[in-house]
Every structure is written in C-alpha cells, then in structure tokens.
Amino acid sequence: NILIIDENLDSWRPLQAELDRHHKITCWSVQPDILSHLKKYEYEIILLSLQLRDADSFDLLDQVSRISPHTPIIALSENEDPALVVEVIKNGAFDFLVKPFSKEKLLLAIDRGLENRHLKNELDYLKRERRIIYDFSRIIAESPAMKRMIATLKKFAQTDSTILITGETGTGKSFLSGAVHYNSRRRSRPFIKINCANLPETLLESELFGHEKGSFTGANKTRVGRLEQAREGTGFLDEIG
C-alpha cells in the first residue's frame, strides 16, 4: 500500500501500470490536507517528491515523518546536490532518488524500503516480547530464597557491575541473566550469550576477542569477537565453571 505525494502526478503515468501490477497505489498532490489524510490512513511506503530549493519541502518531509514514523519515505527530486541529499536523509527520508528514474530503480528502492519496514517491525516485536518475558514483576517465585534473589538482582540491574549467578542446573541462571539485562540501562543494546562449555581452548581467544584477516593460518576474513559484539550491552558467560 503505497502513497505518492507529488505536485506533478502526470509524470507518474508511464510508471502507473507497472506499479499497479505490484502494489496498491494512492496518489495525492502536495496540499495542506495531505497531513490530515496521513493521520487517518497508514501506508507501507511513501514516495515524496520534493522541491529542494524550497524550505517548505523540508517542513513537509519533517511533518510526514513525524505522522508516519514507521513508514519508510523515499524522497524524489530533480536536484542531486550531495549536500541536499544528506540533509534529506538526516530529516527522515529512508532513500533518495533523482528524477527521472527508471522503473527498475524505483521498484528496487520500494523493495528495500519494505524490507527495512518488515525488519523494524520484527525487531520492535522481539524487543517488546523480551521486555514482557524478562519483566521482574512477571517472574513467578514462591520460595523466600528466590524472592530475595530477584530483589537483589533488581538492584544490581541498575548498575554496570559484574555479577556472578550460581546454582544447580535448571534453577534459572540463564533466564535471570536476561532479566538483569532487559531491566538495565543497557536494554536497547546487545545481550550476547557465550556458552563457555562449547569453546575449544584453541579458539577461545579468537571467539572472545576476534581476529584480523591473515593474523593466522585459516583467518581468511576479519572476525568481530563476542565481547566486542556486546559493547555497551551485556555479555553473559554461560557455563563458566
């Protein structure tokens, strides 16, 4: 479901048939009630034509991106000044196409925008799901020992301290480590689990700290270490014993 906003809708006639084969298209000329329309209807992609010499174009882009923050906006313009292109992207556009463009280039940009939207939606869902799963208030615990444990971890979750959780197999150490991360200031950063039991001694250094391409035989590409992946987030060393 795609919205085209352009003062010159006649220019879309050569592309209309091709677009209609793949998508549901709605066309609007640039006018004040477009913002009211966007508040009522949701689109997967917005194609927004801009006159980049006009400051009002940036205002329109800003307003559209505010009303539809989860919708990728593909900006279109005849002006290809690199500085203006950068400004457009900084103001909320997902992509930028210079007019005139081929139908192949347009369809490719639309596909990339849709893929980006789907990935963002999936990420938002997973983040929300994890926040719910790891919410301390939702953890069911009856024993006084577990209640004390949860109360202690609530306090530690607000710090950047190193935490050691011990206990028998199946008592929830891995789950509670996730609860610490998703209730901390680092919740929007990576939570990287490292199963120490699966790390051969010969690969330990490379796995934890990474390596540069060609640093040893078989290192055919640069590898980011697990600890670097956890930067500004949480690294969980499972089975550290």
ABEGO torsion letter per residue (X at the ends): XBBBBBABAAAAAAAAAAAAAABBBBBBBBBAAAAAAAAABBBABBBBBBBAABAAAAAAAAAAAAABAABBBBBBBABABAAAAAAAAAAGBABBBBOBBBAAAAAAAAAAAAAAAAAAAAAAAAAAAAAAAABAAABBBABAAAAAAAAAAAAAAABABBBBBBEBBGAGAAAAAAAAAAABAAAABBBBBBBAAABBAAAAAAAAAEBBBGABBGBABBBBBAAAAABGBBBBBBGAX
